[in-house]
Amino acid sequence: MAWFGNKAAWRKGFDEGTAGVLHGRRGQMAVEMAVVMPVLLAVVGIAINLMVYLGDCARFDRVAAEAVRTQACSPGYGSYGSVSRAQDVQATIEQSFADAAYLSFAVEAHESGLGSGGGGAGGAGGAAGDEIGFSLFPHQETFVCTMNYRSWGFGDSFFGVRFAGIPHTRIYVVDPYRPGVLL
């Protein structure tokens, strides 16, 4: 423990001991950084895209439910068909996400239930000309709202892997005769 008392001896030993070790590794940190930095940037990019996707999914769930509740359950004058109501729902969703160019939306409407005339159980089965014009059976409509997320910052491919986007789908069932109610 004599080197504790003598600072010059300690520095001399430190300088001689490390000079030989580091001499052969000059530039190693630059090479390690060149290898690790792209991987680190890819991980950060994936984490950012994941957070943006999860935030957009949460927002889409709220906006789609509200759009179906307001546009599909209580249609405006002249938009009584399922197709026009689905277009109204899609327009409302797209208007809410006008600032997000990396998102695309699709809304489909399907009639279901006993009184839909689709040949379901107890519905208008039988011959083609034997359909019921008016029915008191329950009638429901299903709206399938889909958001397609294309990641930003990487384009359409990531390290050579091509992807078309990540879909997020919500399904809402409404009764057109009970305004504002999701089933």
N, C-alpha and C positions, 0 to 999 in steps of 0.2 A: 504494500500500500504506500510505497514511497512516492509514487507518481502523483498522488493527491496533493502533496505539499509543494511539488515543483511543477508549476504551470508550463514552463518551457518544455520539460520532458514529456508532459502529457500532450501538448500540441504537436511536438515532433513525432511522437508515436501515433497520434491520430492522423496526421498528415501522411506519414509513410504508409500506414496501414490502409487507408482508404484510397490513396493514389494508385496503388497497384490493382485494387479491385475494380475501380471505376474506369481505369484507362481503356480496357478492352470493350466497355459497354457504352461508349460515347454515341449518342443518337438513338439509344434504345427507347427512350421515352417518346420520341417523335414517331417512331415506328409503331409503338403500342397505341399511341393516340390515333394514328392513321388507320389502324385496324379496328379499334373500339368505337371511334366516333360515328361511323355510318350505322353500326348496330345500335348505338345509343340514340341516334336521331330517328331510326326506324321505330324503336320502342316508344319514344316520346310521341312520334306521329300516330302510332296505333293507339296510344292512350288518349291523345287528344280527340281522335276520330271516334273512339268508343264513348267518351264523355259527351261529345256533340250528338252522337246517335241516340244515346240514352235520354238526353234532354229533349231531343226532337220527338222521340217515341212518347214520352210523358206528355208533351204538349199536344201531339197528334191525338192521343187518347181523349184528352179533354175537348179539343176542338171538334173532332169527329162526332163525339157523343152529342155535343151541343148543336152541331149542324144537322144531324139526323133528327134530333128532338125538335128543332125549330122549323127546318125546311121540309122534312119528310112527313112528320105527323100532322102538320097544319099547313098544307100547301097554299100558295098564293093563287089568285084568280087565273084560271086557264092552265094551270100545271097540275092536272089530276092524274096523269099517267105515271107509272113507276119510272119510266125512262126519263121523263122530264124532271121528276123529283130527284132522281139520282144525279142528273146534271146540275141541279140547283145545289145539292149537297157538295158535289165536287167543286163547284165554283166558290162556295163559301170556304171550303178547306183551303183551296189554292189562294184565295184572297188573304187568309190568315197567315199563310206562309209565303207571302210575296217576296220577302227578302232572301229566301233560301233557294238559290238556283240549283243546288245539288240534290233537291228532292223532287220526286214526281208522284202523282196521285192517280188513283183509279177508284171509281165507285160503281158497284153493280147492285141492281135491285132484283129480287126474286120474290114472287108471290108464293105463299104457302098457307096451309090450313085447309080446313074442310070446305070452305066456301070459295076457294080460289079458282075453281073451274079447271084445275090441273089434273084431274083424274085421281086425286088422292083417295084415301079411305073415306067413303061416304060422300065423296065429291061428285063431280059431274063425269062419271065413268060411262061406259056403254058406247053407243054408236056416236059417230062424229056429229050428226045433226041433232043429237039428243042432249045438248048442253043446257044447263039451267042459266037463265038470264039474270036472276036475282036470287040470292040465297041468304038465309038467316044464320047459317053456320058460321063459326068463328073464322075470320079472315085476318091473316097476318102477312106482313111484308118483311123480308130480310134484306138489310143493306150491308154489303160487304165493302168496307173501306180499306184500301191498301195504300201504304206509303212505301216508296222505294228509295232507299238512301244510297247515293253514290259517294264514296269517300272523297274528300278533297285533299289536295296536296300530293297525291300519288297518281292521279289520272285514272285510267281504266285498268291499270295493271300495277302490281306490287312485286318487285323482284322477279318479273317474268310471269307471274301468276295473274291471269286475266279474270276479272269478275264483273258481273253486270249490275251488281248492287245487292243491298240487303233489304228484303221486304219485311214489313211489319203490318199485320192484318188485324182488324177489329171487325166483329160481326155484331150488328144491332138488329133486334127484332122489334117491330112496331105494329101497333094496331091503328090503322088509318082513321078509325072512328073514335079514338080516344086521344085528342090532341095533347102533345107534350109528355106522353108516357112511353118509356122504353120498357119492353118486356124482357 
